Amino acid sequence: MREHGIVSIDQLGSRQAVRGYADRVMTLWKHPDSDADLLTTIRESGHRARRAGQAGFGRGELAPHTERSSIPRPPRLMMLVCLRKADAGGEVVLTDGQAVHEHLSRTAPEALKQMSRPGTAFYGDGGGHASQIFTPLAGRAVLRFRRDQLVQFSPLIQRFLPHLDEAIAAHQRVFLLEPGQGYIVDNHRYLHARAAFHGPRECVRALGDPRFPMLPGFAVGGCRQSSSSTRLGIWPPACRFAQPAKAAGRMFPARTPQGVAR
């Protein structure tokens, strides 16, 4: 997790098993949508999905985003486990923000510079948080992003957003979780999204801070250690990968309007 920002998990076939494992690796956070055990059930919930920030409770496609972008310090870890797969669709889409940052530094450095300016993005409603897409640190950076009704971008960066869309699409990995499989990502580094689906699908999500030390954000520039999670073999053998940046015949650009979960 410290080096690559992501790990896969497997053989967690029940909610109790997910809760027990989450407790081992993180201090759990309460979420407005979480249940008494601090896990959030992600499944189709009718009209609820039409509310701002509630798209995760529908069957539609979700755009790439980080969790809890509208609070001053979002949780560091996000864990998602599939308990029941859909009849069709529901692929997970993950994008390494470190790769996106590097891509922009090579192809659109001015875009990256402007997206790192404080106050160029406001996340949330009237009680949200003013920030930016990339927060630069000493040799490192933190990613914070969403693209729905609960974000407003400054005119200073509006014209650069297509560069970000392109960079995100270039580094997406799409795969299908089987029941009991899941992943944990560094929420200050990874974007996650979802394809639309049909039939019942149920996942549980945990948010929290690691029970082990982690440096803030991810390394950038000369401090970056290039890696590929798939080449490193961190995914369980049963994980079924789709074509990169493609699932069910659809692309997953950052500008997808369908929604983002809170």
C-alpha positions, 0 to 999 in steps of 0.5 A: 500500500505504501509503495503502490497505493493499492492491494487486492483482497480475497475470500471475504464472503460475508459482511462480518469477514469484511468488517473484521479485515477492515478493523485489522488494517484501518481505523474506521470512519463513520460515513453519512450513509454507513450502517451501525457497523461503519460499513456502507452497503452499496446496492440499488436503492430506487429513487435515492440514486437521483439525489446529488452525491447518491449515484452509487445507490443506483445501477448507472455508471459512476465517474472516476472520483475520490471519496469524501472530497468535500471535507477538509481531510478525506479518509486515507483508505477506501476498501470495497468488497463484492458480496454479490455480483450483477447479472451483467456489468458492474465492472470496477474502474481504477486509475492511479493518480500518480500515473495521471500526474506524471502523464500531465507533467509530460503532456500538459504541464500548464494544465497540471500547474493550474490544477494545483493552484489553491482554491480552483475547485470547490467540492460539496454544497454550501458547506463544502470545501475549497481546494484543488485537484492536485495538492503539491507537497515536498516531492509528493502530491495529494489527489482530490477529485469528483465530477458531478453536481457537487463540484465547481471548478474555477474558470482558471482550470475549466479549459484544462479539464479535457487534458485531465480527462485524457490522462485519466482515460489513458491509465484506467484499469477495468476488471470484474470482482467476483463475490468475496473479492475486493481491494483497498486503495489510497484515497489520496491517490486512486480514482475509482469508478463503476460501469452500469449494471443489470440485476442485483449487485451488492458491495460493502465499503469501508473508509478509514485511516491506516493502522500503519505509517504512510507518507502523505500523498504519493511521490512525484517527479524524480521521487516517483517509483514507476510500477504497475499493479497488474505486472506486480501480480497483486490481483487475485488470479480469479480477477477477470480483467477487461480491455484497458479503459473499456468495459461493456463497450463503454469508455469511462472519461472523467467528464462522465455526467452520470454521477459520483458517490459521496 
